[in-house]
Amino acid sequence: MNNIQSDFEESLKKSSWWSRFLGSQFVSYLSNFVAQAVYRCESAASRGLQESFLSLATKRASILAGAEDKAYVGLKISPSTGIATVTNTGKFRISLRRNTPCIAQNLTEYTILDAVDLPVGASADVPISQLWLEEIRITVDDPKSWFSILLTKEMTAETHRIDVFVNGELWENRFKFRNTDKNSKCYMEYYKASDQLGIRFGNGINGRIPQKGDRVLLKIWCTNGESTLIDNQKLQLTDESKLVTDAIDITTKTPITGGAPGDEIEDIRSGALYTTSYDHQIAWDSDYEQFIKTHIGGLIWLSVWGEKQQEELKGRKDLTNINKIFFSAYSDVKSDEKLEAEIIDLFDGREGYNEFYQWVDRIDQPFTIHIKGFTFLNSKPSDAEVFLKDELNKYFGKDTKNKPHRILIQDLWDIINDLSKQCGIDEFTVTSENLPQNVPVGTYSYLDITNSTFDIQYGSSRNE
């Protein structure tokens, strides 16, 4: 700011009229005022420029705008799923189409995912998901390049998947219109800084342009995300005649759980920064981990490895490991069986990479710690213990996302040291007898706070 003030006074010296007032209190105050105004404008401009860089932006709209520039769409909200038993209690054969809607007693909407054909008195177990269908229908009046349809913010927040039909034909979603020509029946998704999801068609060179009179239908599958419906709960059909509804009994056989929120803003930033050379395929350096995280929600921990690591793990070579990719994962909202099914299904139809995919049951490797400490004279040991347990579990517990693959004792020291003043601890020591020195692939290491021990006493030993 002093430089600005000096430059202003140098400019005044060039004026025969203003130069007479140099050194006066008036010019001193005037130059200080101008310097303050210029400095604040410069600071605002500099801060505004920072928002144009995806890695430095702090505002949500700026991060989303940077992600849109790279055509990145984050992981969408995921529905809860489970199994329901459908029974024909009527006097005639009943068939239910695929994606039949129904509703629970708490007015939450669900969808039966498979078609059902039931003779009188017969029952069938079918997959069910907490989804409902919204539709947007548009007739193209003005064909043009990059024809786009934008969803509302409210609908975007609930959207799990979009199916795009043109004249009744399902078109394909292609990232940035990769590998397309003028006849390719495809579209791409984009996400705007206004928190709106959109659909964009091609320009007649990369992707076909919908023609005048074409009927565009968006089938938007919406969900509430995290929701739970326990087993043995009744559901009722909502889109069938009363005759069919009265003759069908639907009861949940398993809990309907596993819903997960979409990407948070920092996940979107990281994904957009990463996506420059990544186009939703798995051909780029065999990056299966990113591919899985981009398509499956609710993951806390994920391990992916190949034949070399598998042979190191088993200590022997095995010809059956050739071209095989192994997966193991953990979610706090999905069972291992559900995760296995989702990941294996994700790679279905991608055999062109000449590789085979195998789920491996996760090996849990919890460790415990012992903390001995002394509180300040005005602190309460029991409060300090409760506070430490809660905070350490947030950083290193089983349900904590993005913690280190192998947790070090110094990681624990650093966190406790940062928290010590908040919980009133004056001094402490941390030890662990089972903290792993090596965490192999397929092994999940985390802090078992329940079985960890805390010996926190009143007063500090340094005062004894």
PAKE-388115 format. One line per 4 residues: for each residue x, y, z of C-alpha. Coordinates in pm, whole numbers, padded with zeros to 5 digits, always signed. Each point is the difference from the previous one (the first is absolute). Last residue first. Example, Ala and Ser with C-alpha at 12.3 -4.5 7.8 and 13.67 -1.06 7.14 Angstrom:
2
+01367,-00106,+00714 ~ -00137,-00344,+00066
***
This chain:
464
+00353,-03301,+04179 ~ -00073,+00286,-00240 ~ +00157,-00177,-00300 ~ -00232,-00294,+00066
-00296,+00209,-00113 ~ -00340,-00002,+00166 ~ -00286,-00250,-00028 ~ +00074,-00328,-00170
-00047,-00136,-00347 ~ +00055,-00371,-00051 ~ -00170,-00082,-00331 ~ -00024,-00346,-00152
-00083,-00103,-00356 ~ -00262,-00273,-00040 ~ -00276,+00231,-00120 ~ +00237,+00227,-00198
+00097,-00275,-00242 ~ +00218,+00213,-00230 ~ +00014,-00112,-00364 ~ +00187,-00232,-00234
-00179,-00164,-00293 ~ +00185,-00284,-00171 ~ -00058,-00084,-00367 ~ +00350,+00111,-00090
+00246,-00045,+00286 ~ +00030,+00241,+00295 ~ +00352,-00004,+00147 ~ +00119,+00130,+00335
-00340,-00072,+00153 ~ -00088,+00169,+00333 ~ -00045,-00293,+00237 ~ +00181,+00107,+00318
-00097,+00366,-00010 ~ +00129,+00286,+00212 ~ -00097,+00364,+00049 ~ +00134,+00227,+00275
-00163,+00312,+00147 ~ +00048,+00345,+00148 ~ -00221,+00299,+00086 ~ -00333,-00136,-00119
-00292,+00246,+00012 ~ -00211,-00138,-00286 ~ +00058,+00298,-00228 ~ +00363,+00039,+00110
+00079,-00362,-00087 ~ -00168,-00002,-00341 ~ +00304,+00096,-00210 ~ +00221,-00229,+00209
-00251,-00281,-00039 ~ +00003,+00041,-00377 ~ +00380,+00015,-00027 ~ +00057,-00297,+00233
-00247,-00214,-00194 ~ +00172,+00075,-00329 ~ +00333,-00062,+00175 ~ -00115,-00354,+00076
-00046,-00061,-00371 ~ -00321,-00095,-00180 ~ +00044,-00213,-00310 ~ -00243,+00067,-00287
-00035,+00355,+00130 ~ -00354,+00129,+00073 ~ -00220,+00099,-00294 ~ -00336,-00109,+00149
-00068,-00073,+00366 ~ -00241,-00287,+00075 ~ +00265,-00226,+00155 ~ +00140,+00274,+00221
+00316,+00208,-00069 ~ -00096,+00368,-00004 ~ -00360,-00002,+00125 ~ +00084,-00280,+00247
+00284,+00213,+00134 ~ -00241,+00289,+00055 ~ -00267,-00200,+00182 ~ +00247,-00185,+00221
+00189,+00321,+00085 ~ -00317,+00184,+00106 ~ -00121,-00289,+00216 ~ +00341,-00027,+00171
+00031,+00374,+00064 ~ -00347,+00009,+00152 ~ +00089,-00287,+00235 ~ +00329,+00169,+00102
-00165,+00336,+00100 ~ +00201,+00316,-00055 ~ +00083,+00292,+00235 ~ +00324,-00148,+00133
+00116,-00083,-00351 ~ -00037,-00362,-00099 ~ +00247,-00284,+00020 ~ +00055,-00269,-00257
+00035,-00366,-00089 ~ -00132,-00110,-00337 ~ -00001,-00365,-00100 ~ -00069,-00083,-00364
-00186,-00272,-00186 ~ +00037,-00143,-00348 ~ -00255,-00130,-00248 ~ +00113,-00223,-00286
-00309,-00099,-00198 ~ +00060,-00241,-00289 ~ -00243,+00074,-00284 ~ -00151,-00283,-00200
+00148,-00008,-00350 ~ -00206,+00090,-00309 ~ +00138,-00116,-00333 ~ +00023,+00171,-00338
+00139,-00152,-00316 ~ +00202,+00183,-00262 ~ +00013,+00001,-00377 ~ -00076,+00374,-00017
-00287,-00080,-00232 ~ -00164,-00177,+00294 ~ -00178,+00324,+00086 ~ -00353,-00143,-00021
-00039,-00034,+00376 ~ +00255,+00218,+00177 ~ -00257,+00197,+00199 ~ -00194,-00321,+00074
+00304,-00136,+00185 ~ +00023,+00321,+00201 ~ -00373,+00016,+00084 ~ -00029,-00370,+00092
+00306,+00009,+00224 ~ -00122,+00314,+00173 ~ -00338,-00159,+00068 ~ +00157,-00314,+00143
+00237,+00205,+00216 ~ -00299,+00182,+00146 ~ -00064,+00365,-00083 ~ -00030,+00308,+00224
+00333,+00002,+00184 ~ +00183,-00115,-00310 ~ +00306,-00222,-00033 ~ +00188,-00126,-00305
+00200,-00282,-00156 ~ +00084,-00045,-00365 ~ +00233,-00228,-00200 ~ +00093,+00037,-00368
+00095,-00311,-00198 ~ +00204,+00003,-00318 ~ +00200,-00305,+00121 ~ -00099,-00102,+00353
-00102,-00354,-00104 ~ +00364,-00069,-00090 ~ +00098,+00015,+00368 ~ +00334,+00112,+00138
+00066,-00030,+00372 ~ +00025,+00208,+00316 ~ -00376,+00060,+00027 ~ +00030,+00379,+00038
+00292,+00026,-00241 ~ -00202,-00205,-00249 ~ -00299,+00230,+00045 ~ +00222,+00307,-00041
+00127,-00130,-00333 ~ -00346,-00112,-00116 ~ -00172,+00333,+00050 ~ -00127,+00225,+00278
-00298,+00216,+00100 ~ -00080,+00107,+00356 ~ -00292,+00224,+00095 ~ -00100,+00163,+00329
-00295,+00219,+00101 ~ -00214,-00046,-00310 ~ -00357,+00137,+00013 ~ -00037,+00062,-00371
+00105,-00207,-00300 ~ +00071,+00148,-00344 ~ +00293,+00241,+00038 ~ +00153,-00201,+00285
+00008,-00312,-00218 ~ +00174,+00172,-00293 ~ +00245,+00171,+00235 ~ +00100,-00336,+00146
+00013,-00176,-00336 ~ +00274,+00223,-00134 ~ +00137,-00243,-00258 ~ +00259,+00254,-00118
-00276,+00179,-00193 ~ -00209,-00279,-00153 ~ -00264,-00001,+00274 ~ -00247,+00233,-00172
-00185,+00297,+00143 ~ +00206,+00243,-00209 ~ +00317,+00050,+00202 ~ +00277,+00218,-00140
-00125,+00330,+00141 ~ -00218,-00173,+00263 ~ +00233,+00042,+00295 ~ -00059,+00368,+00069
-00375,-00054,-00047 ~ -00002,-00295,+00239 ~ +00193,+00190,+00266 ~ -00234,+00301,-00020
-00311,-00221,-00005 ~ +00120,-00191,+00306 ~ +00062,+00334,+00173 ~ -00359,+00105,-00078
-00154,-00316,+00140 ~ -00080,-00282,-00238 ~ -00346,-00154,+00016 ~ -00173,-00128,+00310
-00036,-00372,+00074 ~ -00285,-00251,+00018 ~ +00095,-00340,+00138 ~ -00326,-00113,+00158
-00326,-00181,-00073 ~ -00005,-00256,+00281 ~ -00060,-00354,-00124 ~ -00321,-00186,-00082
-00207,+00316,-00053 ~ -00365,-00092,-00046 ~ -00217,+00045,-00311 ~ -00349,-00156,-00016
-00174,+00017,-00338 ~ -00373,-00066,-00054 ~ -00125,+00334,+00131 ~ +00242,+00190,-00224
-00101,-00201,-00307 ~ -00373,+00073,+00036 ~ +00072,+00356,+00110 ~ +00172,+00059,-00332
+00378,+00051,-00003 ~ +00231,+00299,+00042 ~ +00036,+00031,+00377 ~ +00067,-00356,+00117
+00010,-00039,+00378 ~ +00283,-00083,+00236 ~ -00008,-00187,+00331 ~ +00296,-00026,+00236
+00142,-00336,+00104 ~ +00361,+00126,-00022 ~ +00109,+00352,+00092 ~ -00027,+00301,-00230
+00303,+00228,+00019 ~ +00094,+00317,-00187 ~ +00322,+00167,-00120 ~ -00060,+00117,-00355
-00347,+00150,-00042 ~ -00018,-00132,-00354 ~ -00077,+00107,-00357 ~ +00016,-00188,-00330
-00041,+00251,-00281 ~ -00144,-00134,-00323 ~ +00072,+00274,-00252 ~ -00210,-00022,-00317
+00086,+00184,-00321 ~ -00252,-00009,-00283 ~ +00146,+00096,-00337 ~ -00214,+00254,-00188
+00297,+00194,-00132 ~ +00314,-00212,+00010 ~ +00209,-00108,+00301 ~ +00365,+00079,-00086
+00228,-00307,-00026 ~ +00326,-00020,+00190 ~ +00340,+00143,-00081 ~ -00043,+00157,-00342
-00374,+00072,+00006 ~ +00037,+00222,+00306 ~ -00078,-00249,+00276 ~ -00262,-00019,+00276
+00025,+00147,+00350 ~ -00175,-00121,+00317 ~ +00014,+00211,+00317 ~ +00045,-00023,+00375
-00052,+00319,+00197 ~ +00202,+00120,+00298 ~ +00022,+00359,-00134 ~ +00365,-00060,-00094
-00127,-00239,-00265 ~ +00031,-00378,-00023 ~ +00031,-00169,-00337 ~ -00126,-00326,-00149
+00083,-00108,-00352 ~ -00212,-00118,-00290 ~ +00002,-00283,-00252 ~ -00153,-00134,-00317
+00316,+00009,-00212 ~ -00077,+00102,-00360 ~ +00225,+00307,-00015 ~ +00293,-00188,+00154
+00094,-00121,+00347 ~ +00312,-00137,+00170 ~ -00020,+00236,+00300 ~ -00310,+00222,+00015
+00140,+00180,+00308 ~ -00090,-00309,+00207 ~ -00253,-00202,-00198 ~ -00348,-00088,+00134
-00182,-00222,-00249 ~ -00345,+00051,-00150 ~ -00305,-00214,+00076 ~ -00247,+00001,-00289
-00363,+00111,+00056 ~ +00021,+00295,-00239 ~ +00307,+00118,+00193 ~ +00044,-00164,+00340
+00236,+00114,+00275 ~ +00033,-00200,+00324 ~ +00108,+00208,+00299 ~ +00135,-00138,+00327
+00008,+00083,+00372 ~ -00172,+00337,-00006 ~ -00125,+00141,+00333 ~ +00216,+00316,+00020
-00047,+00054,-00374 ~ -00379,+00005,+00042 ~ +00017,+00288,+00248 ~ +00259,+00189,-00202
-00219,-00024,-00313 ~ +00117,-00212,-00291 ~ +00154,+00150,-00313 ~ -00058,-00120,-00356
+00256,+00079,-00269 ~ +00026,+00016,-00382 ~ +00374,+00013,-00071 ~ -00050,+00083,-00366
-00349,+00103,-00104 ~ -00341,-00140,-00089 ~ -00279,+00249,+00083 ~ -00334,-00161,+00084
+00122,-00313,+00179 ~ -00285,-00159,+00194 ~ +00081,-00025,+00370 ~ -00113,-00246,+00267
+00146,+00004,+00354 ~ -00079,-00300,+00217 ~ +00036,-00076,+00371 ~ +00034,-00355,+00128
+00030,-00112,+00360 ~ +00278,-00182,+00175 ~ +00056,-00171,+00333 ~ +00096,-00332,-00154
-00155,-00345,-00007 ~ +00144,-00332,-00110 ~ -00258,-00279,-00034 ~ -00090,-00307,+00205
-00296,-00183,-00153 ~ -00326,-00140,+00134 ~ -00275,-00218,-00149 ~ -00359,-00024,+00130
-00158,+00051,-00344 ~ +00267,+00004,-00271 ~ +00260,+00277,+00021 ~ +00200,+00167,-00278
+00239,+00265,+00131 ~ +00222,+00244,-00193 ~ +00309,+00116,+00185 ~ +00092,+00333,+00166
-00296,+00048,+00234 ~ +00016,+00375,+00069 ~ -00039,+00185,+00332 ~ -00163,+00322,+00121
+00004,+00106,+00366 ~ -00352,+00071,+00130 ~ +00082,-00133,+00353 ~ -00234,-00292,-00076
+00218,-00094,-00295 ~ -00068,+00077,-00366 ~ +00013,-00190,-00326 ~ +00124,+00057,-00354
+00040,-00280,-00259 ~ +00346,+00016,-00155 ~ -00044,-00322,-00206 ~ -00361,-00089,-00070
-00224,-00181,+00243 ~ -00186,-00311,-00110 ~ -00302,-00142,+00180 ~ -00179,-00335,-00038
-00351,-00006,+00143 ~ -00175,-00056,+00335 ~ +00201,+00237,+00218 ~ +00266,-00045,+00268
+00291,+00025,-00246 ~ +00308,+00049,+00216 ~ +00297,+00236,-00051 ~ +00291,-00042,+00242
+00237,+00294,+00023 ~ +00380,+00013,-00022 ~ +00231,+00296,+00063 ~ +00121,+00336,-00130
+00063,+00352,+00130 ~ +00055,+00254,-00275 ~ +00320,+00183,-00108 ~ +00056,+00378,-00043
+00217,+00087,-00298 ~ +00378,-00034,-00025 ~ +00140,+00316,-00152 ~ -00044,+00124,-00355
+00319,+00125,-00165 ~ -00025,+00174,-00335 ~ +00342,+00162,+00058 ~ -00140,+00352,-00019
-00293,-00126,+00207 ~ +00239,-00093,+00281 ~ +00144,+00351,+00001 ~ -00352,+00143,+00015
-00083,-00237,+00287 ~ +00307,+00118,+00192 ~ -00090,+00365,-00061 ~ -00364,-00054,+00105
+00111,-00171,+00322 ~ +00226,+00291,+00098 ~ +00351,-00085,+00122 ~ +00193,-00009,-00326
+00373,-00076,+00016 ~ +00026,-00335,-00187 ~ -00272,+00094,-00247 ~ +00166,+00327,-00093
-00245,+00276,-00097 ~ -00080,+00064,+00368 ~ +00356,+00122,+00054 ~ -00062,+00279,-00251
-00280,+00130,+00225 ~ +00238,+00010,+00294 ~ +00253,+00197,-00204 ~ -00271,+00237,-00120
-00128,+00051,+00354 ~ +00355,+00061,+00128 ~ +00071,+00249,-00282 ~ -00325,+00181,+00068
+00084,+00015,+00371 ~ +00350,+00130,-00071 ~ -00128,+00262,-00245 ~ -00252,+00133,+00253
+00251,+00002,+00287 ~ +00266,+00172,-00213 ~ -00253,+00264,-00112 ~ -00094,+00072,+00364
+00366,+00018,+00108 ~ +00080,+00233,-00290 ~ -00289,+00228,+00101 ~ +00096,-00001,+00370
+00360,+00098,-00079 ~ -00112,+00248,-00264 ~ -00220,+00179,+00256 ~ +00262,-00015,+00277
+00245,+00184,-00221 ~ +00324,-00151,-00121 ~ -00088,+00054,-00364 ~ -00249,+00285,-00036
+00196,+00207,-00252 ~ +00049,-00309,-00216 ~ -00373,-00009,-00066 ~ +00005,+00316,-00219
+00323,-00064,-00192 ~ -00110,-00357,-00063 ~ +00281,-00254,-00047 ~ +00054,-00012,+00375
-00352,-00135,+00042 ~ +00095,-00317,-00192 ~ +00289,-00061,+00241 ~ -00249,+00035,+00286
-00217,-00274,-00150 ~ +00299,-00229,-00057 ~ +00107,+00045,+00364 ~ -00350,-00087,+00129
-00014,-00308,-00219 ~ +00343,-00108,+00122 ~ -00110,+00048,+00361 ~ -00295,-00234,-00067
***
